[in-house]
Amino acid sequence: MWWPNPWEQDLDAIARYDWVILDREAATFIAPLRERNPDILLLVSTNACEVGFDPEGDLEDNAEALAVPPEWFLTQVGTVLAQDVDAKTPWLPVEALTVSDGTQTYPLFVVGDTVLIEGESVLVEAIDTRTKTLRVRRGYVRPASAHQAGTRIAAHITFWPNTWVLNLSTLAPRAEAAFQGKTVDNWADYNALVGAAIVDSGDWDGLLIDRSDPNQSWLIGGSTARTIDPDQSNTLLTDYTAFDAAWNEGLRHYEAVLRAHLGEDRILFPNWGMENYDLLNGNNYEGFPLDDGTSYRGDWYHTVFGPLPDIGSYFDWMARGRQPNLTLIETYEDDGAPEATDDAAYANPCDAPDFTPNYRKMRFGLATALLNDGYFSYEINTDGHGSLCLLWFDEYDNAGQGRGYLGMPLGAAYRTGDPRLGANLLAGGGFETAEDLGRWDLWADEGYAADLTLDSGEAAEGAASARIEVRRAEGTDWKVSFSFAPVSVRAGEEYTVTFWAKADRPRSVSVWVQQDTAPWETYLEMAPIRVDTSWQRYEVSAVATADGDGAAFFFGLGEATGTLWLDDVRFQAGSRNVWRRDYEHGIVLVNATYTPQTIPLEGVFRKIRGSQVPEINDGSLVDEVLLAPLDGLILLNPEASAGDAGSP
């Protein structure tokens, strides 16, 4: 359970969980929690790349934000002051308000931005485009000072409210700062010192590193950032590949230094962390599965089984993470933060008198976790976590009968049932002959270029494959497409694409089906697939949103230049994502498809008899079950106790 509130919540309820994350101020609760559960693991938290601030706070409240040199902040592209300003004037004249790459124009400032000028931050309240002047609140968190004409001024990057993003990349300008008598010249080393001190401040088992995800160019978009300026040079980038690589290098360095400070035995646990298996005690899949069954990084199958480049799949982390391995599937009741409500008493959904958890979503996440040996948590949302509600379910302890009721796993997860796929709707996808290749079409828009050949020296199946070399690309996937027509899809039906692929460098591939004439309506769209540099088989499913006859099936390849090989491409109605894992005292089933699945059990099993969802957990004996879409189920051996619906 993440961030419960031990000041207000029952300590016995908190101590039920196997491991818990607490705020550093909660160190006083370590001893009473260990008294209640000697095996509990207690982690304190830090953040890899964000520092919080209180706009109404005093110097002590904002000590962490004030200690950071301005060179360490990650900012957007900026400009310079057009004239000298003193420490009081609310009007800041600037040389420019926009920047352009020749195709798109980006605003340098918008109302509501916090803006960095040397050591000061200001809040933008209005923009006069005629005079190129910003009206600002001076000394916003970081104190006001005078600045000379020509001084750089640029917007902070903020992802979470009342935080600023720090520059973990190796492209960041260097500046010195001291912490507990040690002087360093970059954020990674400084933050590692801070994190180690947090752990040492109490009897903690280890440290959660929040916001430890790689490839931070995803920050661009929406209200988070319009641009990123990694070296604070006011240079507009059109390709963030080098920045992402530098960020990942800095993230790796930060985690390595932190590991060195804490030693080999302390736990380091990331949130959506990079594939640093040798440094970290597992990984967290926050918010997975989402309402639609996917994750923030891809579809259900690849998040669970892989490949999931840069992050690593759930199964990858279970196999390769350090011990103790805390790899976690963390499912939320709400995919996003709670929406504002007129009634503040019900801003926390758990406070509503008629609140009922999404038991199906919980079962789906829990059963997915039980396909391997990781942990599971179900929480209300990312804006409050356990402090909102300490949820507990019949499936956790067999409706009060006791934990560990499933026993140990008897083997690996495997596909089960009979989820047959329909006929292949594509022709020539084996790419064995020039005739096969001729059934497909390669198209490149203006500014893009690509070549298609039959490669008899590379194949995953048979003797040849399709080789596509993207020679020019400007970042839009559909502007280089490899397609087959015609295909037909039906609204509400699930379809699966399977194919073998490799690339000369890791790259994303988009897959969709759309109308083959104007207005080019999209009928079906798959989650993007990250293709690696060795032959691998990929399989992904999605539901058609509209009927489409005479449509076309597309691979989108225009995101980046490079070479891609494809082989044995199939597009079929249905999905095979029905899974089972056997345990000593029962079984776990997962239906990750978007249609109900009848699953023969090859024996008789007993349902849990629970109080929360008696229509599902009714204690009955079954030899087959009808499992709803995106659902999971735990069944017991017939001789096992079904549970007592009246148990607490």
N, C-alpha and C positions, 0 to 999 in steps of 0.2 A: 504494500500500500504506500502510495506516494503522498508525502506531506499531510498526514493527519494533524489534528490540532489537539495535542495532549493536554493543553490547558483547559479545554472544554469537553473533550470526548473521553469516554470511559477507557481507562488504561487496559482493562481486561479485554475489551473489544480490539484495541490496537495490537495487543500482544498475541492475538490469534494468528496473525500473519507471519509467514516465514521470514520475510525481510521487509524492512520499513525504511523510508527516507524521511528524515526530519530536518527542520531548520537548525542552523548552528545554535540559535538561542535556546533550543530544546534539550541541550546537553544534560540538564538537571533531571530529565526523565529517563536517561539511559539505565540507571541502576534499578528503578522500580519496574521498568519493562523487562529487564533481564531476570528479575526475581520471578516474574510471572511466566516467562518463557526463556529458560537458559540457552536455548538453541537459536534464538532470534538473532538475525544479522541487522545491525543498525548503521545506516549510511547517512552522512551529512552531504550537503550539495554545494557545488560551485557552478560556474558558467564559463564555458571555454572562450566566449567572444562577446559577452555583453556585460555592461555595468549599469546598475540601476541608479535612479536619482529621484528625489522628492522635490517637485517644483516649489512647494511651500515650506520645505525643510530648512534647517539651519546648517551650519558648517559641519557639525557632528553627523547629522543625518546624511550628508552628501560627501562624507570623507573619502569614500572609495572613488567617486566620480571626480573629485577634485585632485586626487593623487596622480591621475593619469596624465602624462605629457600630451599636448595636442597632436604631436606627430603620430601617436599610436591609434588615434581614432580612424575608423573607416568612413570616408566621406564620399559624397558624390562629386562630380566635376563641378568646379566653381569658377570664380573670376577673381578680380582684384578690386580693392577700394579705389574710387576715382579721385578722392581727395582725403586729406587728413581729417580725422574725427577725434573729438575728446571722449572722455569716459561717460558723458551724460547725454549727448544728443541722441534722440530716438530715430533720426533719419540717417541712413547709410547710403551714400551714392556709390554705385558700382559701375564697372566698365561694360558689363553685358548682363542680360537677363535670360538669354537662351544660348544653346550651342547646337550645331548641326553637323551631321555626317554626310551631308549632300543629298540624303534621301529623307531623313527624318529629323525634325527639330525637337529638342528636349528643353523644357524649362529648367533653369538652374535653381530657381526658388519657387515655392508655392506657399500660400498662407498656411500657417501651422507648422512649417518647418522649424526645427532648431538648427541654428547655423553657427559654425565654428570660425572664429577670427583669432588667430594666435591662441592665447590661453583662455579667451572669453567665449561663452556661448550666448546667443541671443535668440529670441522667439520672433518669427516673422508674423506681423499682425496685418500688414497691408503692403501692396506693391504698386508703385506709380510707374507704369510702363512708359509714360511720356518723358519723365525725367530720369528714368532708370534709378529709382530710389526705393529702398526698403524702409518701411516704418516698422520698428522692432521694439521689443522689450529688452532693455539692456541688462547685462549681468544675470542671465537666466541660468541659475544653478552655479555656473562658473563665473567668477567676478568680472565686472566691467573694467576696462582700461582704455587708454588712448591708443590709436593705431594710425600709422602713416599711410599716405596714398601708395598704392602698389602692393599692399598687404593682401595675401590670399584670403578669400572668404568663400566658404563652401558649406553646403547642407550636410549635417550629420545623417547617417543612415540609422534608422530605428526600425526594428522588427516587432518587438513587444512594447506595449505602452510604457512610457517612462523608463526606457532603457536606451542606451547608445551602443552601437556595434563597434567593437574594437577590431583592429586590423591584425589578424593572426598570420597573415601571409608574409612570406620572406621579402616581399616588395615594399613593405612598410618602411618609411623613414626611421632612422635610428635616433633615439633620445634617451638620456639617462634618468633613472628614477631609483630610489632606494626603498627597500622594505626590510624591516628588522635588521638594519645594519648592513645589508647586502645591496650593492648597486649593480643594476643590469641595464641593458640598452634596448630591450625589445619587450613587447607585451607577452610573448610566450613564456619567456624566462621569469618575468615578474609575476604573471598569473600562476605559474607553477609554485613559486614561493608562497603566494597567498593561499593556494589550495592545500599545500602541505601543512601550513600553519592552522588552517581550519580543522583538519583531521586531528592534529596534535592537541587541539584545544579541549578534547574530550576523549572518552573511551570509545571512539568510533571504530567500526570494523573496516570502513573504507569511505570512498568518495564517489558520488554521482557527478559526472561531468555533463551538465545540460548544454544543449546547443553545440554538440560536438560533431555535427554532420559535415561532410566534405562539400566541395564544389559550390562556393557561396555565390556564384553568379545567379543562382535562383532567386536571390534577393531582389533582382530587378523585376519590376512589374507592380501594378497596383499602387498603393500608397507607401510601400516600403522604400523603394529607391527607383529613380528614373535612370541613373547611371551609377557606375562605380569607378572611383579614381584611386587605384591601389597605392600609388606613390605620391599622392597629393601634388601632382604636376599640372592639374587642370587640363589634362589631355584626354580627349574623348576616345574611348576604345570601341572598336566595332567587332572585336573578337576577344572573348574573355577566357580563352583556353589557357593562356599563360597565367592569368590570375588564378584560375581554379587550381592549376598545378602548384603554384606558389602557396596558395592557401593550404592545400593538402600537405605540402612539405612542412609548413609551419605548424599545422595541427599535429603531425607526426612528432615533430620536435617537442612540442608542448607536452604531449602525453609521455614521451620518453623521459623528459626531465622530471615530470611529476612522478613517474614510476621510480626513478632513481632517488628522489627525495623520500618517498614513502616506503621504499624497500619492496621485497618480493612478496611479502605475505599480506599486505593490505589490499583491499579490493579497489579497483578502478573500474567504474561502470559507466559507459557512455549512453547517450540518447541518440538513436539513429547514427551510431558511430561509424567511422571509416574502418576498413578491413585491417586494423592493427591487432590481429589475433594474438600476437606475442606479448602485447602490452596490457590488454584489457580482459576483464573477467566477464565476457559475454557482451551482448548488445540488447538495446531496447527497441521494440517495434511499436512506437507510440501511435495511438489512434488506430490500430489495426485489429480487426478489419473495419473499414469504413462501412457506412450504411449500404453502399453498393457492392461490398465484398472485396474491394481492392485496398491497396495501401497508398500512402503518399508517394511511394517509390515505384509502384507497378501493380500488376494484377496479383490475385491471390496465389496462384501456382508459383510464380517466380519469387514472390516474397517468401514463401514457405520453403520451396525446394531449390530455388535458384535456376540459372545464375542471376544474381543481383549485383552487377558491377559497382564498385566503390563502397557499397554498404555491406554486401555479403548477405546471403539468405539466412533464415532461421536455422535450417539444417546445417549450413556452413558453420555458423557460430557454435552450435551445439557440438560439432565435431572438432573445432579448432580453437575455441576460446580458452583462456587460462582457467584453471581451477582455483577456488570454487567458481563454477560457471553459473552466473545469474541471468542468463539470457531470458528475456521476458517478452511476452505478448501482452501489451497494455491496451485494452479495449475501452472505448468511451461510450457512455450512454448517448452523448451529443457529440457529433463530429467536430463541431466548432465550440467556441466559448458561448456562454449563455447570452441570449438576446436581452436587451433592455426591456424592462416591464414597468408598467405604471404602478404595480403593487410591489414595493421593494421586498416585502416579506416573502414573496415567491420568486425572487431573483435566483435563488437556489432551487432547482426543480425538486430536490429531495424534501423541501419544506412544504410542498403542496399536499393538502390532505388526501388527494386522490392519486398521488404519485405511485406509479407501478413501473419498475424497471423493464427494460426491453429484454425479457428473458431469452428470446430467440437469439438476439445478438450476443448476449452473454454466453449462451451455449455454443454458438458458432466459434467465438474466440477461444473459450476454454477447450473445446474439443480439438481445435486447431493446435493449441499448445500441447495437448496430450498426444499428438502424433509424434512428438519427440519428448525430450526429458526436461524442457524448460519450465519456467514459471509463468503464472498468469495473474493479471490484475484487472478488475472491472471498476471503473470510476465514472463519476458524472461527466467531467470534461477537463480540459487542460487548464481552465481558469479556476482552480480551486482544489482539484484532485480529492484526496481523502478528507480534507477539511470540510467538504460539502456533505459527505455521507460515507459511513463505513459499511459498505454493502457486503452481505454474506448470503450464500446461496445453498440450496439443498444439495447441489452437485459437489460442493466443497467437502462435505462430511457425511454424505448419505443421509441427509435430512436429520442430522443430529446423532447418528449412530456412531460416528467416530471417523477421524481422519485416517488416511492410508487404506481405505476400504477396497480400492482396486488392486492393491498389491503391486508387485513389480511387473514391468512389461516383459512379454515373452518373445518379442522380436520387433522388427521394423514395421512401420506403416506400409500398407499396400492398398492398391486399388481394389474395390470390391463392387458387388452388385453386377448389373448388366447394362451399363450406360453406353449403348451402342451409338456409333456415329453413322450418319447417313452416307450416301454416295459422294465421292469427290466431285465437287462442282467445277473444278478446274481441269484443263487438259494440257498436256505437254509439260507439266510441272516437274517431271523427272529430268528434263533437259539433257536427254541422251543423244538427240540428233538435231540437225539444223532445222528440220521440220518442227520439232518440239519448240525450239526457240522462236521460230517464226509465228507461233500462235500467240506470243506475248508482244507487248509494245513498250518501248522505252521512249519517254518524252522529257524534254528539258525546256523550261521557260527562258525568256530573254534574261541574259546575265548568268545563266547556268549552262553547263555542258556535261554530257555523259556519253559513254560508249558501251555497247553491248556486244559480247562475243561468247561463243561456245568454248568452254575451257575443258579440253580432254585430258589435261594434266592434273585437275583438281576435282574431286568428287567425294561426297559422303555416302552416296548410294549409286550403284552402277559405275559407269566409266567417265561421265562428264557432268559439268554443272554450268549454270549461267554465271558469267563474270560481268559485273557492272562497274565501270570506272567513272566516278564522278570527278570531272576535271575542274569544274568551276562551280562554286556554291556560295550562297549568301545567307544561309541559315534558315530558310523556309522549307520544311520537309516536302510539301506537295509539289514544289516547283521542279523536282526531279522525280518522276514516277515510273514505276515498272508495273504494268497492268495486264489483266486478262479480262476479256469480255466475250460473250455475255454470261452473267450469273444472275440468279433470282433469289431473293430473301423474303421472308414473311415476318411482319411485325410481331414482336413478342416471343419469337423463337430464338434459341441460343445457337450460336455457330462457333466452330473451333477451327483455327488455322494452325497447322503444324508444318514445320519446314526445318531443314538443315541450313545452317549459315556459318560463315566465318568472314572476318574483315581484316584488312591490313593494320587497322588500329581500332580500338573500341569505339563503337558508334551506336546511335539510336536509329531504329527503323520503325516507321509508322505503318499501320495496317488499317485499311478501311474499305468499305463498299459504298459506292455512290452512284447516283443517276449519271448515265453516260451522255446526257445532253443537258443543255440549259433547262432549269436553273441549277443543275449540279447538286441536288439535294443529297445529303449524306444519310444513308440508311443504317449503317453499322460502323462503329469505330472501336478498335481494340486499344488497350493500354499500350503505350510505347514500349518497344522491346529493345533492350541493350544487347547488342551483338558483340561477342568477344573475338579474339584473334585465332582461336582454334575451332575446328568443326564441332558444333553442338546442335542438338535438336531442340527446337523451341516449340512450345505449345501454349496457346492463349485463346480464351473464349470471351464472347460478348453477346449481348442480346440485340437483335435488330429493332430499331425504333420505328420503322415504317416498312410497308410493302414496297418491294422494288423488283420489277421485271425488266429484263434487258439491261441490267446494271453492269458495273465494272468493278473488279477487285483490284486494289492498289497496294503496292509498297511505296511509301514515301521516303526518298533518299537524299533530299536536298539540304539537309541540315548541315552537312560538312562534306568536304572533298575526301577522296579515298576510294579504295576498291572493296567491293562486297561480292561474295560468292553465295549463290542460293542453289538448293537442291531439294528434290522430293517435296515440293510445295503442294499442300492439300488444304482444301476448304470444305468443311463438312458440317451438316446440321447436327446439333447435339453437343455434349460435353462429357469428358471422362473423369471429371474431378469429384469422384465419390471415393472416400478413403476409410480405411479401418485399421485399428491397431488393437492387438490382443494383449490382455493383462491376465495376471494370475486369477483374479476373481471377477473378470468381466471384460467388456470390450468398449471401444470408443468409435463412433461413426461420425463422419463429416460429409455433408453434402455441400460442396462449394460450387454447385451448378445453380442456374437460375430457374430450374424447373423442379417440381416434386420428383422424388426418386423412390421407387419401391425396392427395398434392399433385402434379399433373402439372407438369413443369418447362418445357415448351415448348422442349425442346432436350436435349442430352446434357451432363451434368456429372460431375465426378469427386469422390469423397469423399476427404478427407484420409486418408492412411495413418498411423495413430498407434499408439502402444504402450499407451496408457492404457485405451481402450475400443475394442478392435479389432472388436467386433461392430457398432459404429456407424461408426467411422472405419477402414474396411477397404481404402480405395483403389480401390474399384470404380467403374465407369461406370454411371450411372443416368439415366433419363429421367422417372422419377417416384419419390417416396419416401413411405413410410408413417411419419409423424411422430407420436411419442407425445404424450399430453396434457402441457401445460405443459413444452414442450421447444423446443429450437432446434437449428439445423444450419447449418454452413458448408460450401458446395460450391464446387469449383474449376472453372474452364473446363477442358475436356478436355485441352488442350495444356499446362496448368500442371502442375508437379511435385506429385504426391500426397503427398510426404514420405517419410521413411525411418523405419520403425518402430524401428530401432536407434539413432536419433540421440538425443543427450542433451537 
